[in-house]
Amino acid sequence: METILLNDNEITESTLLGGNIDVDRYKFCIIDAQISKLEECLGETLYEKIKTDFENDDLAGNYLILHTKYIKPFLIHQSALEYLKIGAYHVSNGGIYKHTPSNGTAIEKNEVDFLVENQRSKAEMYLQRMEKWLAVNTIPEYYSYVSGTVTPARKSSIGNWYYDGMDYNNKRNKSDNDNETDFGYW
């Protein structure tokens, strides 16, 4: 079973998702956000380190800062986004159906799309903040390369500008002569 890097109530306390939603209805959304988005950002080595330290209640230093200030807010909004896309639907032995409230009115798809986009923009903001923080802080697992693992999907930066899609090839800029780092930042 995948370790969930959030407590059960953190999503409902920080988003419009109600506290009466059964945790089992959105737990898989958290797992999906962790595996499909967070692991891609952090890379498998750092992701596994964070999970292990979280499980052992051992997060400290930059790892604790990363988890508290960047991972948690990102996961809260990314998980809420995933839940909003599918939350009205139920799949059971009786088939697939859409739940309709007895004391409310179901909203239109464009209204759900607005809520999804709102959560998407918040998740993206926290993801960008996390990437910027990782670029200027020393986290060895973020720069390590282990063959056959998911490597961080880094964005190139020039000054304060970040260019999506450019590849670092998991190496810092090295001097051709001495194989040392030319400068201490990206």
N, C-alpha and C positions, 0 to 999 in steps of 0.2 A: 504494500500500500504506500502510496506517495505521501510524504510528509507535507502537511499544509502549513505554510509560513504565516498564517493569520490565525487569530483566535476566532471562535465561532461568531461572536457578536460584533466584530470590528466592521464588517460590511454594513450591517443594519444600523449601526451607530453613526456611520460616516456618509451614508448615501440615502437616497429616497426609498430604498428597499425597507419594507416594514419588518419590525421585530418579530412578528408572528409567522413569518415564512419559515417553514421547516428547513433546518440546516441541510438536510439531505437533498433538498430541491436546488441548492446552489453550491454545494460542496464540490461537485464535479466541475463547476465553472471556475472555481479557484484553481483546481488542479490543472485544468486546461490552460488557464492564463499563465500558470507557472511554467508548464512544459512548452507551450507553443510561443510564448512571448518572452518571459523572464529568462529562461535558460538560453534562449537565442541571444539575448542582450549580454548576459554575464559570461556565457560560455559554460560548458559542462563542469569544468574543474572548479570554478568559483561557485557555481550553483550548488554543487555537491558539498562543498565546504560550508556554505551558509546553511544548508539543510542539516548537516551533521551537527554543527554548532548549535543550531536552533533546537534540535531534538535533545541535545545534552544540556540545554540551558547554559551554553558556554560562549555566547556571542560577546565579544569585547572589542574595544578600540575601534578601528576603522570598520570592522565587520558589523559591529553594533550600530554605528552611525549609518552605514549603508542599509542595513535592515530597517532601522527605525525611520530614518528620514526619506528614504527613496524606495525601497522594495515594498514596504507596507502600503504607502499611499498609492503606488502604482498598481499593486495587486487589488486593492480595494476597488478602485475605479475600473480596472480591466475586468475584474470578476463581475461587477455590477453590470457592465456593458454586455458581457456574455449572457448573464441571466436575463436582462431585459429583452434580448432577442428571442428567447425561447420560453420565458417564464409562464406565459399564458397557456402553454400547451402541456398536455399530459399524455403519456403513453402507458397503457396497461393491457391486461388480458382482453379487455373489452374493445380495444382499438386505440386510435389516436383521437383526442378530442380537445376542445378549447374550453377552459373553465370560464364560466360567466358568473360574476358576483350577484348575490341575491339582494344586496342593499346598495348597489352602485351601477354605473353604466360602463360598459366596455368602451375603451377609447379606439379611435381610428388608427390605422397603420402609420399615417404621417405623424401622429402625435407620439407613437412609440419610437419612430425614427428620430424625432427631435430629442427624446430622452437618451436614446442610444448614442447619438452624435455628441450630446453634452458629456456623457461619460467617456466617450472616445477622446474628446479634446482634453479632458482632465488627465486621462491615463497617458496620453501622448506627452503632455506637459511634464508629468513626473518621470516618464521614461527619458526625455531629453535632459532633464536635470540630473538624473542618475548617470547618464552617459557623460555629461560634462564633469560631474564629480569624479567618476572613475578615471577620466583622462588626466586629472591633475593630482590624484592621490595614489599612493603606492599600495597596490593590492597584488602581491606576486601571482596569485592564481589567475588573475585577469590577463596576465601577459604570458602565462605558461602555455605550451602547446604539447598536447598528448595526442599522438596519432590515433585516429578512429573516434575522437570525441567531438562534440559540438564546440566549435570555437566562437568567441564573441563576434557578433555582427557589428563591428565598430564603424563609426562615421569619421571621415577625415575632417580635420579642422585646419583652417588657416586663420590665425588670430582668433577672433570670437565667432567666426563663420564655420558652420558645420555642413559638410556635403555628404548627403546620404548616398550610399551605393559605392563609394570608393573603398578600396580594400587596403588594409594595413599589412596583410599577409602575416599577421601575428608577430611582427618583428618591429622593434624600435629602429629609428634611423641609425645606422651603423657607419662608422668611418671605414673606408676601403682599406686603410693602412693598418689600423690597430684593433679593429673589431670592437671599439669602444663606442658608447653612446655619444653622438655629437652634441646633444643638448638634453637637459633633464625633463623636458616636457614635450607634448605633441605639437 
